[in-house]
């Protein structure tokens, strides 16, 4: 697989490590206690809700521009 030019700087462009961009959980999750896993997963859930809300707002904004 060829990563292409600039792949090295992907973290700085997106602000997310590779495992987050790929949509998988980090391997270190298996070493956390159940309470820590729950906290981590709730934080991920809130983060993803925020992203989904931003996407929905952008879709709504673009749809309104299209109608005008």
N, CA, C and O atoms as a Tinker XYZ file with bonds, in Angstrom:
   272  protein
     1  N      0.850000   -1.184000    0.000000    73     2
     2  CA     0.000000    0.000000    0.000000    64     1     3
     3  C      0.886000    1.235000    0.000000    63     2     4     5
     4  O      1.841000    1.331000    0.772000    81     3
     5  N      0.567000    2.156000   -0.854000    73     3     6
     6  CA     1.340000    3.384000   -0.933000    64     5     7
     7  C      0.579000    4.498000   -0.231000    63     6     8     9
     8  O     -0.563000    4.802000   -0.575000    81     7
     9  N      1.216000    5.088000    0.738000    73     7    10
    10  CA     0.555000    6.110000    1.545000    64     9    11
    11  C      0.531000    7.459000    0.850000    63    10    12    13
    12  O     -0.336000    8.287000    1.124000    81    11
    13  N      1.447000    7.674000   -0.018000    73    11    14
    14  CA     1.438000    8.935000   -0.753000    64    13    15
    15  C      2.125000   10.053000    0.003000    63    14    16    17
    16  O      2.478000    9.925000    1.175000    81    15
    17  N      2.295000   11.106000   -0.680000    73    15    18
    18  CA     2.984000   12.251000   -0.136000    64    17    19
    19  C      2.129000   12.938000    0.931000    63    18    20    21
    20  O      0.936000   13.156000    0.721000    81    19
    21  N      2.723000   13.276000    2.059000    73    19    22
    22  CA     2.013000   13.999000    3.100000    64    21    23
    23  C      1.341000   13.123000    4.133000    63    22    24    25
    24  O      0.784000   13.635000    5.104000    81    23
    25  N      1.377000   11.801000    3.948000    73    23    26
    26  CA     0.725000   10.911000    4.915000    64    25    27
    27  C      1.322000   11.085000    6.302000    63    26    28    29
    28  O      0.620000   10.975000    7.307000    81    27
    29  N      2.597000   11.352000    6.351000    73    27    30
    30  CA     3.302000   11.507000    7.620000    64    29    31
    31  C      2.674000   12.599000    8.489000    63    30    32    33
    32  O      2.753000   12.538000    9.716000    81    31
    33  N      2.067000   13.569000    7.873000    73    31    34
    34  CA     1.512000   14.711000    8.593000    64    33    35
    35  C      0.005000   14.594000    8.813000    63    34    36    37
    36  O     -0.643000   15.576000    9.176000    81    35
    37  N     -0.553000   13.416000    8.599000    73    35    38
    38  CA    -1.998000   13.238000    8.689000    64    37    39
    39  C     -2.534000   13.604000   10.077000    63    38    40    41
    40  O     -3.620000   14.173000   10.188000    81    39
    41  N     -1.776000   13.280000   11.143000    73    39    42
    42  CA    -2.238000   13.625000   12.483000    64    41    43
    43  C     -2.422000   15.130000   12.617000    63    42    44    45
    44  O     -3.410000   15.590000   13.189000    81    43
    45  N     -1.480000   15.889000   12.095000    73    43    46
    46  CA    -1.559000   17.345000   12.223000    64    45    47
    47  C     -2.677000   17.912000   11.363000    63    46    48    49
    48  O     -3.228000   18.965000   11.681000    81    47
    49  N     -3.016000   17.233000   10.287000    73    47    50
    50  CA    -4.092000   17.706000    9.426000    64    49    51
    51  C     -5.461000   17.398000   10.022000    63    50    52    53
    52  O     -6.385000   18.202000    9.905000    81    51
    53  N     -5.595000   16.237000   10.661000    73    51    54
    54  CA    -6.896000   15.813000   11.160000    64    53    55
    55  C     -7.056000   15.987000   12.660000    63    54    56    57
    56  O     -8.179000   16.106000   13.151000    81    55
    57  N     -5.941000   16.002000   13.403000    73    55    58
    58  CA    -6.021000   16.078000   14.849000    64    57    59
    59  C     -6.377000   14.748000   15.494000    63    58    60    61
    60  O     -6.664000   14.694000   16.690000    81    59
    61  N     -6.362000   13.674000   14.711000    73    59    62
    62  CA    -6.715000   12.357000   15.241000    64    61    63
    63  C     -5.625000   11.353000   14.901000    63    62    64    65
    64  O     -5.074000   11.387000   13.801000    81    63
    65  N     -5.309000   10.456000   15.836000    73    63    66
    66  CA    -4.354000    9.396000   15.510000    64    65    67
    67  C     -4.962000    8.427000   14.507000    63    66    68    69
    68  O     -6.167000    8.458000   14.258000    81    67
    69  N     -4.133000    7.575000   13.939000    73    67    70
    70  CA    -4.576000    6.669000   12.885000    64    69    71
    71  C     -5.724000    5.767000   13.278000    63    70    72    73
    72  O     -6.636000    5.547000   12.481000    81    71
    73  N     -5.698000    5.235000   14.500000    73    71    74
    74  CA    -6.763000    4.311000   14.891000    64    73    75
    75  C     -8.107000    5.011000   14.977000    63    74    76    77
    76  O     -9.141000    4.376000   14.768000    81    75
    77  N     -8.122000    6.308000   15.281000    73    75    78
    78  CA    -9.392000    7.037000   15.305000    64    77    79
    79  C     -9.903000    7.296000   13.893000    63    78    80    81
    80  O    -11.102000    7.208000   13.628000    81    79
    81  N     -8.979000    7.617000   12.992000    73    79    82
    82  CA    -9.387000    7.864000   11.604000    64    81    83
    83  C     -9.906000    6.590000   10.968000    63    82    84    85
    84  O    -10.775000    6.638000   10.098000    81    83
    85  N     -9.381000    5.455000   11.392000    73    83    86
    86  CA    -9.812000    4.178000   10.824000    64    85    87
    87  C    -11.120000    3.702000   11.443000    63    86    88    89
    88  O    -11.767000    2.801000   10.909000    81    87
    89  N    -11.514000    4.300000   12.565000    73    87    90
    90  CA   -12.767000    3.936000   13.201000    64    89    91
    91  C    -12.701000    2.681000   14.045000    63    90    92    93
    92  O    -13.713000    2.010000   14.246000    81    91
    93  N    -11.517000    2.360000   14.542000    73    91    94
    94  CA   -11.376000    1.189000   15.412000    64    93    95
    95  C    -10.942000    1.641000   16.796000    63    94    96    97
    96  O    -10.422000    2.742000   16.972000    81    95
    97  N    -11.162000    0.782000   17.763000    73    95    98
    98  CA   -10.768000    1.091000   19.132000    64    97    99
    99  C     -9.277000    0.827000   19.311000    63    98   100   101
   100  O     -8.724000   -0.052000   18.650000    81    99
   101  N     -8.628000    1.564000   20.182000    73    99   102
   102  CA    -7.196000    1.363000   20.395000    64   101   103
   103  C     -6.918000    0.007000   21.045000    63   102   104   105
   104  O     -7.733000   -0.476000   21.831000    81   103
   105  N     -5.789000   -0.605000   20.731000    73   103   106
   106  CA    -5.474000   -1.907000   21.311000    64   105   107
   107  C     -5.267000   -1.847000   22.821000    63   106   108   109
   108  O     -5.422000   -2.863000   23.498000    81   107
   109  N     -4.922000   -0.691000   23.359000    73   107   110
   110  CA    -4.681000   -0.579000   24.798000    64   109   111
   111  C     -5.978000   -0.684000   25.598000    63   110   112   113
   112  O     -5.933000   -0.796000   26.823000    81   111
   113  N     -7.123000   -0.649000   24.933000    73   111   114
   114  CA    -8.409000   -0.724000   25.627000    64   113   115
   115  C     -8.551000   -2.024000   26.408000    63   114   116   117
   116  O     -9.209000   -2.057000   27.448000    81   115
   117  N     -7.945000   -3.083000   25.917000    73   115   118
   118  CA    -8.050000   -4.373000   26.598000    64   117   119
   119  C     -7.369000   -4.379000   27.960000    63   118   120   121
   120  O     -7.667000   -5.239000   28.789000    81   119
   121  N     -6.466000   -3.440000   28.208000    73   119   122
   122  CA    -5.748000   -3.398000   29.472000    64   121   123
   123  C     -6.420000   -2.508000   30.514000    63   122   124   125
   124  O     -5.943000   -2.413000   31.645000    81   123
   125  N     -7.508000   -1.862000   30.149000    73   123   126
   126  CA    -8.213000   -0.978000   31.069000    64   125   127
   127  C     -9.239000   -1.768000   31.877000    63   126   128   129
   128  O     -9.706000   -2.825000   31.453000    81   127
   129  N     -9.575000   -1.240000   33.036000    73   127   130
   130  CA   -10.624000   -1.866000   33.834000    64   129   131
   131  C    -11.969000   -1.613000   33.155000    63   130   132   133
   132  O    -12.065000   -0.795000   32.241000    81   131
   133  N    -12.994000   -2.310000   33.601000    73   131   134
   134  CA   -14.322000   -2.134000   33.000000    64   133   135
   135  C    -14.807000   -0.698000   33.146000    63   134   136   137
   136  O    -15.381000   -0.140000   32.211000    81   135
   137  N    -14.583000   -0.097000   34.309000    73   135   138
   138  CA   -15.006000    1.295000   34.519000    64   137   139
   139  C    -14.268000    2.240000   33.579000    63   138   140   141
   140  O    -14.863000    3.168000   33.030000    81   139
   141  N    -12.985000    2.006000   33.397000    73   139   142
   142  CA   -12.202000    2.858000   32.500000    64   141   143
   143  C    -12.652000    2.671000   31.049000    63   142   144   145
   144  O    -12.708000    3.630000   30.280000    81   143
   145  N    -12.970000    1.436000   30.689000    73   143   146
   146  CA   -13.463000    1.184000   29.337000    64   145   147
   147  C    -14.784000    1.907000   29.107000    63   146   148   149
   148  O    -15.006000    2.487000   28.044000    81   147
   149  N    -15.660000    1.868000   30.109000    73   147   150
   150  CA   -16.950000    2.549000   29.991000    64   149   151
   151  C    -16.744000    4.045000   29.819000    63   150   152   153
   152  O    -17.384000    4.666000   28.970000    81   151
   153  N    -15.849000    4.635000   30.623000    73   151   154
   154  CA   -15.562000    6.068000   30.508000    64   153   155
   155  C    -15.030000    6.402000   29.118000    63   154   156   157
   156  O    -15.455000    7.374000   28.494000    81   155
   157  N    -14.092000    5.580000   28.643000    73   155   158
   158  CA   -13.506000    5.817000   27.334000    64   157   159
   159  C    -14.570000    5.739000   26.245000    63   158   160   161
   160  O    -14.640000    6.602000   25.371000    81   159
   161  N    -15.389000    4.707000   26.306000    73   159   162
   162  CA   -16.406000    4.522000   25.273000    64   161   163
   163  C    -17.466000    5.613000   25.316000    63   162   164   165
   164  O    -17.978000    6.017000   24.272000    81   163
   165  N    -17.805000    6.095000   26.508000    73   163   166
   166  CA   -18.756000    7.212000   26.600000    64   165   167
   167  C    -18.164000    8.481000   26.004000    63   166   168   169
   168  O    -18.866000    9.252000   25.349000    81   167
   169  N    -16.875000    8.696000   26.231000    73   167   170
   170  CA   -16.209000    9.860000   25.655000    64   169   171
   171  C    -16.196000    9.753000   24.129000    63   170   172   173
   172  O    -16.427000   10.741000   23.433000    81   171
   173  N    -15.926000    8.556000   23.613000    73   171   174
   174  CA   -15.962000    8.336000   22.168000    64   173   175
   175  C    -17.355000    8.585000   21.618000    63   174   176   177
   176  O    -17.520000    9.182000   20.554000    81   175
   177  N    -18.358000    8.120000   22.358000    73   175   178
   178  CA   -19.742000    8.301000   21.937000    64   177   179
   179  C    -20.082000    9.787000   21.835000    63   178   180   181
   180  O    -20.690000   10.211000   20.852000    81   179
   181  N    -19.701000   10.575000   22.825000    73   179   182
   182  CA   -19.970000   12.011000   22.792000    64   181   183
   183  C    -19.241000   12.682000   21.635000    63   182   184   185
   184  O    -19.790000   13.558000   20.967000    81   183
   185  N    -18.011000   12.264000   21.407000    73   183   186
   186  CA   -17.230000   12.817000   20.305000    64   185   187
   187  C    -17.922000   12.529000   18.965000    63   186   188   189
   188  O    -18.049000   13.410000   18.115000    81   187
   189  N    -18.359000   11.295000   18.799000    73   187   190
   190  CA   -19.000000   10.925000   17.542000    64   189   191
   191  C    -20.354000   11.609000   17.365000    63   190   192   193
   192  O    -20.740000   11.945000   16.246000    81   191
   193  N    -21.077000   11.816000   18.470000    73   191   194
   194  CA   -22.336000   12.561000   18.391000    64   193   195
   195  C    -22.084000   13.988000   17.913000    63   194   196   197
   196  O    -22.837000   14.528000   17.102000    81   195
   197  N    -21.024000   14.581000   18.424000    73   195   198
   198  CA   -20.678000   15.949000   18.033000    64   197   199
   199  C    -20.348000   16.011000   16.544000    63   198   200   201
   200  O    -20.791000   16.918000   15.839000    81   199
   201  N    -19.574000   15.051000   16.078000    73   199   202
   202  CA   -19.223000   15.004000   14.657000    64   201   203
   203  C    -20.471000   14.822000   13.801000    63   202   204   205
   204  O    -20.632000   15.499000   12.785000    81   203
   205  N    -21.355000   13.911000   14.206000    73   203   206
   206  CA   -22.591000   13.667000   13.458000    64   205   207
   207  C    -23.463000   14.926000   13.420000    63   206   208   209
   208  O    -24.065000   15.240000   12.394000    81   207
   209  N    -23.522000   15.630000   14.526000    73   207   210
   210  CA   -24.303000   16.868000   14.578000    64   209   211
   211  C    -23.728000   17.912000   13.616000    63   210   212   213
   212  O    -24.476000   18.615000   12.937000    81   211
   213  N    -22.395000   18.008000   13.561000    73   211   214
   214  CA   -21.762000   18.949000   12.641000    64   213   215
   215  C    -22.055000   18.569000   11.187000    63   214   216   217
   216  O    -22.285000   19.444000   10.352000    81   215
   217  N    -22.047000   17.281000   10.886000    73   215   218
   218  CA   -22.345000   16.818000    9.533000    64   217   219
   219  C    -23.787000   17.153000    9.165000    63   218   220   221
   220  O    -24.057000   17.632000    8.064000    81   219
   221  N    -24.717000   16.898000   10.094000    73   219   222
   222  CA   -26.128000   17.194000    9.832000    64   221   223
   223  C    -26.344000   18.687000    9.615000    63   222   224   225
   224  O    -27.117000   19.082000    8.742000    81   223
   225  N    -25.664000   19.520000   10.406000    73   223   226
   226  CA   -25.783000   20.971000   10.229000    64   225   227
   227  C    -25.246000   21.414000    8.874000    63   226   228   229
   228  O    -25.830000   22.282000    8.226000    81   227
   229  N    -24.139000   20.821000    8.448000    73   227   230
   230  CA   -23.557000   21.179000    7.158000    64   229   231
   231  C    -24.479000   20.759000    6.017000    63   230   232   233
   232  O    -24.645000   21.497000    5.046000    81   231
   233  N    -25.077000   19.576000    6.134000    73   231   234
   234  CA   -26.024000   19.117000    5.112000    64   233   235
   235  C    -27.212000   20.066000    5.036000    63   234   236   237
   236  O    -27.656000   20.433000    3.948000    81   235
   237  N    -27.720000   20.456000    6.193000    73   235   238
   238  CA   -28.857000   21.380000    6.232000    64   237   239
   239  C    -28.480000   22.721000    5.604000    63   238   240   241
   240  O    -29.247000   23.296000    4.832000    81   239
   241  N    -27.287000   23.211000    5.947000    73   239   242
   242  CA   -26.813000   24.492000    5.406000    64   241   243
   243  C    -26.687000   24.438000    3.882000    63   242   244   245
   244  O    -27.106000   25.364000    3.186000    81   243
   245  N    -26.108000   23.350000    3.370000    73   243   246
   246  CA   -25.950000   23.224000    1.931000    64   245   247
   247  C    -27.277000   23.037000    1.217000    63   246   248   249
   248  O    -27.456000   23.517000    0.098000    81   247
   249  N    -28.202000   22.346000    1.856000    73   247   250
   250  CA   -29.536000   22.145000    1.267000    64   249   251
   251  C    -30.287000   23.480000    1.170000    63   250   252   253
   252  O    -30.984000   23.737000    0.189000    81   251
   253  N    -30.138000   24.314000    2.184000    73   251   254
   254  CA   -30.805000   25.629000    2.169000    64   253   255
   255  C    -30.207000   26.512000    1.095000    63   254   256   257
   256  O    -30.934000   27.258000    0.438000    81   255
   257  N    -28.891000   26.445000    0.899000    73   255   258
   258  CA   -28.246000   27.249000   -0.148000    64   257   259
   259  C    -28.704000   26.795000   -1.521000    63   258   260   261
   260  O    -28.872000   27.606000   -2.432000    81   259
   261  N    -28.907000   25.492000   -1.661000    73   259   262
   262  CA   -29.320000   24.941000   -2.955000    64   261   263
   263  C    -30.713000   25.415000   -3.336000    63   262   264   265
   264  O    -30.987000   25.630000   -4.516000    81   263
   265  N    -31.600000   25.582000   -2.358000    73   263   266
   266  CA   -32.964000   26.007000   -2.612000    64   265   267
   267  C    -33.041000   27.453000   -3.038000    63   266   268   269
   268  O    -33.951000   27.833000   -3.775000    81   267
   269  N    -32.106000   28.266000   -2.589000    73   267   270
   270  CA   -32.126000   29.705000   -2.885000    64   269   271
   271  C    -31.626000   30.005000   -4.248000    63   270   272
   272  O    -31.581000   31.168000   -4.647000    81   271
